[in-house]
């Protein structure tokens, strides 16, 4: 085993964020997969690593880190190049707020475990589950698109000419949304930024279909 | 109007986090209230400030900041005393991950707008909505309790002897959970830390019932 082990799942968009961040920082990692639909993340052994029973978790020589955004901020503090947050506090606040539109207001509501509860509590069928997924994605993509297209700080990427935490979240969510047929036509800025992200090796290598458990 | 204006709602737990952070930093702010059940956060005027139509938003002389955690990190960078994050990267990662258990994995799934969708899409009644709220709170409080009670870094507060970002999230969620009768008996560490937080003026002043729109 190397220095860093990433406990994750190919299709998890939060895992994607951390894989791409590690790639951007040039850090190799061992890949351990948990098949979420089979509940492997709820084993006693994994709960010892992450009491939440969620992926991803990053095992370092000193601690096991959880929560994708906390992991990425840690990587950015420890390995500053290339930076995933700008230097200016206002700019940092902008990047974090763009990231959290996805990380707080889309992903958690559309997580696999939430969709499973909709099925078991409310007898939601495939169509109802997909409609739920699309509703929350579209609600927040609409706001994200407005900001990215109106705010002068937007550049080739969400914030200027360099990849940031916001792009890690954006791109992971766009990939995920493809599975539920979200119509991307109303979100040209998001699509454009996602395409530029995916042209980078660090993002391409992090893509779900490029993972060993795909 | 002063330098800082907080657009918020007394009962919003994300608003609570920012109010308490501003109080801890000793920053005065003008209070503007949006009645969420009446949809005041969806007015054209407010959408100009925050395209997401969510509270809180912090208006500063330079920009309008959104997303409570991004706002709090900004305040901490601009006004370092007292710090809301420790100095060491691993410790910062711990505090952020504890905060995000609440900020990503409880609050967004139990937000008013999500509960309203459960009613309109799945005809969820009051009992079903309350059961949903309790399920997600209990799932994540259980993991948070395990971490707070097992990890040696826990002190009087979530991380050592000083209030941090993690406590702002924890306390806001505990207050919110009272409305849906979450049984707190299984979470003594969370309850103890919440009680210590509420003994501080900065937290007491941020309590929903102490706000002008309560």
Interface residues (C-beta under 8 A of the other chain):
Chain A: X51 X52 X53 X54 X62 X63 X65 X66 X67 X69 X70 X71 X73 X74 X77 X78 X89 X90 X92 X93 X94 X96 X97 X99 X100 X101 X103 X104 X105 X107 X108 X109 X114 X117 X118 X121 X122 X124 X128 X131 X132 X135 X140 X142 X143 X144 X146 X147 X150
Chain B: X51 X52 X53 X54 X62 X63 X65 X66 X67 X69 X70 X71 X73 X74 X77 X78 X89 X90 X92 X93 X94 X96 X97 X100 X101 X103 X104 X105 X107 X108 X109 X114 X117 X118 X121 X122 X124 X128 X131 X132 X135 X140 X142 X143 X144 X146 X147 X150
